[in-house]
Amino acid sequence: MKTLGFIGTGGMGAGMAANLIKAGYRLVVTDLNRAQARGLESQGAQFMDSPKAVAESCDIVLSMLPTNEAVRAVSLGKGGLHEATSGAKVWIDFSSIDKETIVAAADALAGNGWAVVDASAGGVEEVAAAGELALWLSGSRALFDEYQPIFHAMGKSVLHVGELGTAKLVKNAMAMLAAVQHLSLVEIGCWLKKGGLDDATFKTVLQNSQQDSIATRRIMEVVVSGNYKPRKSWMPKDVGFGLDMAREMEVPMPFVSLASQMFAVAQATGHDGYEATGIACKVYGVLNGTKV
């Protein structure tokens, strides 16, 4: 059984890494905040003090990082993967970042003999912990085929989506679609409520319509319950990446742009400390002058 390295053990990374341990892999990990890795250490993972040390102690490196800057630091910074003199030469990065960053990192690491697989994960922390993520991967098809057991230890669906960088595009695309969906459902619900139809009835209407889906059910369950989970939502960041690329590609995206502005309203009014459904409900509460 291969030894795997995992860099980035926050909410998503910890769940993904734990499922690799459950699948029987030996794991070495690192994180700037060691406290986040304690749970994995208690399950048998070994902590290393740098990405370089992780790479030199394993066969394959995986990562789930929060920002472009973090990915650049892990790949090319001091103590980064590029300094590894032995061990792994394959890096599978699941970070929610933009296409340009992962392609540039892959190009730079190629000179050190590294092969990079671009990956993205659809789902939140609870889904990661359950091993039910939707995984999208791009780059080498041969590596995609070779590492299927690793991917299926973390996700319920695994799909190759094209050339390196495309997985990041897919992640951004799904975030943009989800943003529009969350906001549109809450907007229609507010309109219906003003007309006399409560949220619970709207939820039932949707469940018995052609618009019914796992996503609409999950959103409406949160709307009806009012249980908005506190967390830093990834959605505004990923929507921003998508809009940046849209401008470069000269592709108009008016609905997504408006969704981004709605997130900005939430940030400006201090209502952005929730998952996406909570943000949508809070910001429409602001717009309608109602307390949510």
Buried (B, 14 or more C-beta within 10 A) or exposed (E): EBBBBBBBBBBBBBBBBBBBBEBEBBBBBBBBEEEBBBBBBEEEBBBBEBBBBBBBBBBBBBBBBBEBEBBBBBBBBEBBBBBBEEBBBBBBBBBBBBBBBBBBBBEBBEEBEBBBBBBBBBBBBEBBBEBBBBBBBBBBEEBBEEBEEBBBBBBEEBBBBBEBBBBBBBBBBBBBBBBBBBBEBBBEBBEBBEEEEEBEEBBEBBEEEEEEEEBBEEBBEBBBEEEBBEBEBBBBBBBBBBBBBBEEEEEEBEBBBEBBEBBBBBBEEEBBBBBBBBBBBBBBBBEBEEEB
